[in-house]
Every structure is written in C-alpha cells, then in structure tokens.
Amino acid sequence: MSDAAPAKGRAAGVDFGTVRIGVAVSDFDRTIASPLENYTRRGEEQDARWFRQLVEREEIALFVVGLPLHMDGRESEKSAEARQFGEWLAAATGVPVEFFDERLSSHEAERLMLDAEMTKKRRKKRLDMLAAQIILSGYLESTEKFSE
C-alpha cells in the first residue's frame, strides 16, 4: 500500500479499534504529531463520510494505521483486522495508507497520562488519540531517518 504514499502533506495517525478510533495529525512538513480526536464508529457508511470529511478539513495526504504485532514481531488476528481496515480506509477516502508497528503505543500513552496525574475519566477520554499520536510520531521519526 505504501507505493503511492506522497512525500509531502499532512499525515493522520490512526489507532484502530472496533469501537473507537484515535486520530492524530501532523503538520504539513511532517515533523510534529498532535492528538486530534477520538471517533466512535457508527457503521461503514457513516464512518466513510467522517473520514472523507477529516481528509478535506485537515488536508490529509496520508494515513498511518497502527499495526498491532506480537512482541516477537509476528502478526496477529488484530493485525489482519487493522490491515483490512486500512484497505477499507484507502478505498473510502482515496488517500494512501501505510502501516506502522504500534506495539506498546497504548501502554506508553497510559504511562504518560499517569505521569501527568490525569484522572481515570480524563485518561479514558484521551487514550486512543494519544496512542495515535505516538504511532504517528514513531512513523515520522522513522521516515525522517531515511530522508537525511
């Protein structure tokens, strides 16, 4: 899927979930990732409409979907679900999708929020979009190394 990924333009990080999806966005130069929002899934048609509006509103040129892997790097059933979602997302929006290892992104997000002494309610509200930010930041850092 990454063959058609544009080198420029805003990227959106996606922490895929069957109920809720965390979204983060980069700046136009793809140097900084910021949490944007959580989206609660409502059905294929409404989800497609929401993502198309996101693409237009935020000028998204690339989606980076977190790929859940086992600690040894093997793909799992959740990996297959994330890949299927990524294929659907690319077809629904016309925007290329790349996948990025998301091992420990949710754990890292939870740790950061605990360090910030957030209440359980605030942590739950922010967890997915912060995980998306961690996924997108990791992707941006990994591609930065190749462009130097």
C-alpha positions in Angstrom: 0.0 0.0 0.0 2.9 2.4 0.6 3.9 2.6 -3.1 1.6 5.6 -3.7 2.4 7.5 -0.4 3.1 11.1 -1.1 6.3 12.6 0.3 4.6 15.9 1.3 1.4 16.9 3.0 -0.3 16.2 6.4 -0.4 12.7 7.7 -3.0 11.3 10.0 -2.1 8.6 12.6 -4.9 6.1 13.3 -5.1 4.0 16.4 -7.6 1.4 15.0 -10.3 0.0 17.3 -13.5 -1.9 16.6 -15.5 0.6 18.8 -13.3 3.8 18.9 -10.6 5.1 16.7 -7.9 7.6 17.9 -6.7 10.1 15.4 -3.6 12.4 15.4 -2.4 14.7 12.7 1.0 16.0 11.6 1.9 19.5 10.4 2.4 19.9 6.7 6.2 19.3 6.9 5.5 16.0 8.9 7.8 16.9 11.8 5.3 17.1 14.7 2.3 14.9 15.5 -0.5 16.2 17.7 -3.6 14.3 19.0 -6.7 15.4 17.3 -9.8 13.4 18.5 -11.4 10.1 19.1 -14.1 8.9 16.7 -16.7 6.4 17.9 -17.6 4.1 15.0 -21.2 4.3 13.7 -21.3 1.9 10.7 -19.4 1.7 7.4 -21.3 4.5 5.6 -21.1 7.0 8.4 -17.5 6.1 9.1 -16.6 6.6 5.5 -18.3 10.0 5.5 -16.5 11.0 8.7 -13.1 10.1 7.3 -13.7 11.9 4.0 -14.6 15.0 6.0 -11.5 14.6 8.0 -9.4 14.4 4.8 -11.0 17.6 3.5 -10.9 19.5 6.8 -7.4 18.6 7.8 -5.9 18.3 4.2 -4.7 14.7 4.9 -2.4 13.3 2.2 -1.5 10.0 4.0 -3.0 7.8 6.7 -0.7 5.8 9.1 -2.6 3.0 10.7 -1.1 1.3 13.7 -0.4 -2.3 13.2 -0.7 -4.4 16.3 2.0 -7.0 16.4 3.0 -9.7 18.9 6.1 -8.8 21.0 8.2 -11.1 18.8 7.1 -9.2 15.6 4.6 -11.7 14.3 1.2 -10.5 13.1 -1.9 -11.4 14.9 -5.7 -11.6 14.3 -5.8 -7.9 15.3 -3.1 -7.2 12.7 -5.3 -8.7 10.0 -8.3 -6.5 11.2 -6.1 -3.4 11.1 -4.9 -4.3 7.6 -8.5 -4.8 6.4 -9.5 -1.5 8.0 -6.5 0.2 6.2 -7.6 -1.2 2.8 -11.2 0.0 3.5 -9.9 3.4 4.6 -7.8 3.9 1.4 -10.8 2.8 -0.8 -13.3 5.0 1.2 -11.1 8.2 1.1 -8.8 7.8 -1.9 -5.9 8.6 0.4 -2.9 6.2 0.6 -2.4 4.2 3.8 0.8 2.9 5.4 1.0 0.7 8.4 3.4 1.2 11.4 4.2 -1.1 14.3 2.1 0.0 17.3 3.5 -2.3 19.9 3.2 -0.6 23.3 1.7 2.6 22.0 -1.4 2.3 24.2 0.8 1.4 27.2 3.1 4.4 26.5 0.0 6.7 26.2 -1.3 5.3 29.5 2.1 5.8 31.2 2.3 9.4 30.0 -1.2 10.2 31.3 -0.4 8.6 34.7 2.8 10.6 34.9 0.6 13.7 34.2 -1.6 12.6 37.1 -4.8 12.6 35.0 -7.9 11.2 36.4 -9.2 7.9 35.2 -12.1 9.6 33.3 -9.7 12.0 31.5 -7.3 9.2 30.7 -10.0 7.1 29.1 -11.2 10.1 27.0 -7.7 10.8 25.7 -6.1 7.3 25.5 -6.8 6.4 21.8 -5.9 9.8 20.3 -2.7 9.9 22.4 -1.9 6.3 21.2 -2.5 7.6 17.6 0.0 10.5 18.3 2.6 8.0 19.5 2.1 5.8 16.4 2.3 8.9 14.1 5.4 10.3 15.9 7.2 6.9 15.6 6.3 6.8 11.9 7.5 10.4 11.3 10.8 9.7 13.2 11.4 6.5 11.1 10.9 8.2 7.8 13.0 11.2 8.8 16.0 8.9 9.2 15.6 7.7 5.6 15.3 11.3 4.2 18.5 12.6 5.7 
